[in-house]
Amino acid sequence: MKIKLVLFTVLFALLMSCGSGSEDNNPEDRTEDAIEEGKKEQEQKEDDISVFPKSTNESYLEIEFTSGPIAGKHKFVLRKDDIFANLGVQYNFGGNGLLEITGKNLVSDNENVNIGLFTFSKKVIGEAKIEEENLPVDEGLCSSYEVRDTDDKNSKYDIFFSDAITCGNFKSEQLGKWKNASVAILGKTRGIIGSFTDKVTLRVTNDDGTKESILSYVNVKIFAIEKTNI
């Protein structure tokens, strides 16, 4: 009786081991699991609104000028209590086919740095997609920057504009899900994080009236709300 019990126990253990091994070694199961896991991660990124601005008022730009009067990295936010301050992304389905990023009346988030980004624009072709980069429109028209010194005490420049030389592609790094705007006729909105690099000439006017032309690369990252007309 003891021998039969031992044999039964060994046989049962072998059967369980074989069954477990066949399940773990099935490549199709592992592939399906990986695909499903990838879908869940992508959905989580789309639903994770914490990485996107909650509203236009929380949108901002990170800009790095490699040369010029404000060489270095800066974060620009909407000027407080300015009803004309704005930063956003607009794509018109069935329209001109352009993805337009525009900003107005932005300031450095560092209160000790008196820099105003009065106007900013970047135009590329097509809808923003994770798997694709958007090509810029014609050189010279693809981007522009207008930067002003808001306090003449700490720098010698007064204002500078940019002329695009070489415009980089726009790369969408994260996109939220389209949602109906608060007012239905305004279309839909979603969070967008993207980046690009342009090569520009900075046309600088200094406080004493002298002028300079400075070559600079501009690395830009945008955290904003994208709007569309449908």
Sequence and secondary structure as in RCSB ss.txt:
>XXXX:A:sequence
MKIKLVLFTVLFALLMSCGSGSEDNNPEDRTEDAIEEGKKEQEQKEDDISVFPKSTNESYLEIEFTSGPIAGKHK
FVLRKDDIFANLGVQYNFGGNGLLEITGKNLVSDNENVNIGLFTFSKKVIGEAKIEEENLPVDEGLCSSYEVRDT
DDKNSKYDIFFSDAITCGNFKSEQLGKWKNASVAILGKTRGIIGSFTDKVTLRVTNDDGTKESILSYVNVKIFAI
EKTNI
>XXXX:A:secstr
 HHHHHHHHHHHHHHHHHHHHHHHT HHHHHHHHHHHHHHHHHHHHH GGGS SSGGG EEEEEESSSTT EEEE
EEE TT TT EEEEEE TTTT EEEEEEEEEEES TTS EEEEEEEEEEES   TT EE B STTTSEEEEEEES
 TTS SEEEEEEEEEEE  EEEEEE   EE SSGGG EEEEEEEEEEEEEEEEEEETTS EEEEEEEEEEEEEEE
EEE  
